[in-house]
Amino acid sequence: MVNKSMYLGLATEHKILSMLLAEGREVYLPTVDDHGVDALVLSRNAGPEGGRIYQELQIKSLNDGGLFAAISCSNPRPNYWFVFYVKQHDTIWLINSMDFVKEASQNAQGSNIGKYSISLATSKSISKLRAQYIVTNFSKLP
């Protein structure tokens, strides 16, 4: 049986990676995705001592709706970003992990205790509460 959500996830990753490459970004892919990082993107600016800084991206997608649930974010940091995509709305949100943990709800009970959920859209519309995170390119990434 075809796993359509897996296909959408991979297609979304390729879409986001293609956008980053088209912007002239250096993009690196981890061999294994076991730490919640789908891509590393070299920052445009050097670090404090002239070193290279990488932005870590976690890419999430849904066919419709817009409730992203059971998301782990145990170590929010300035260089860790979430990219959310809803195919139905053909919309991308870029949220830094530090903002994500402020905006999202943390599950206090059940099997996903400690994980986060965030509503970015419904099947009918996009949430105006988080419209500031909608992007058409990745110029907001350092």
Residue pairs with C-beta under 8 A, 6 or more apart in sequence:
4 63
5 63
8 61
8 62
8 63
8 87
9 59
9 60
9 61
11 61
12 59
12 60
12 61
12 85
12 87
13 38
13 39
13 59
15 85
16 39
16 57
16 59
16 83
16 85
16 92
17 27
17 29
17 39
19 137
19 138
20 27
20 39
20 41
20 138
21 27
23 137
23 138
23 139
25 41
25 42
25 138
25 141
26 41
26 42
27 39
27 40
27 41
27 42
28 39
28 40
28 41
28 42
28 54
29 38
29 39
29 40
30 37
30 38
30 39
30 40
36 58
36 72
36 73
37 56
37 57
37 58
37 80
38 57
38 58
38 59
39 56
39 57
39 59
40 54
40 55
40 56
40 57
41 54
41 55
41 57
41 138
41 141
42 52
42 53
42 54
42 55
43 52
43 53
43 54
43 55
43 79
43 141
43 142
44 141
44 142
45 53
45 142
46 52
46 53
47 53
53 79
53 142
54 79
55 79
55 80
55 81
55 141
55 142
56 79
56 80
56 81
57 81
57 82
57 83
58 80
58 81
58 82
58 83
59 83
59 85
60 68
60 71
60 82
60 83
60 84
60 85
61 84
61 85
61 86
61 87
62 68
62 84
62 85
62 86
62 87
62 88
63 86
63 87
63 88
64 86
64 87
64 88
64 123
65 86
65 88
65 121
65 122
65 123
66 86
66 89
66 119
66 120
66 121
66 122
66 123
66 126
66 127
67 117
67 118
67 119
67 120
68 84
68 117
68 118
68 119
68 120
69 112
69 115
69 117
70 107
70 112
70 115
70 116
70 117
71 82
71 104
71 115
71 116
71 117
71 118
72 114
72 115
72 116
73 80
73 82
73 97
73 100
73 101
73 104
73 116
74 114
75 97
76 97
76 98
76 100
76 101
77 97
77 98
78 96
78 98
79 142
80 96
80 97
81 94
81 95
81 96
81 97
81 141
82 93
82 94
82 95
82 96
82 97
82 100
83 92
83 93
83 94
84 92
84 93
84 95
84 118
84 120
85 91
85 92
85 93
86 120
86 121
88 121
88 123
89 121
89 126
91 120
91 121
91 126
91 134
92 134
92 135
92 136
93 120
93 130
93 133
93 134
93 135
94 133
94 135
94 138
94 140
94 141
95 103
95 118
95 130
95 133
99 133
100 116
100 118
101 116
103 118
103 130
104 116
104 117
104 118
105 116
105 117
105 118
106 114
106 115
106 116
107 113
107 114
107 115
107 116
107 117
118 130
119 127
120 126
120 127
120 130
120 133
121 127
126 134
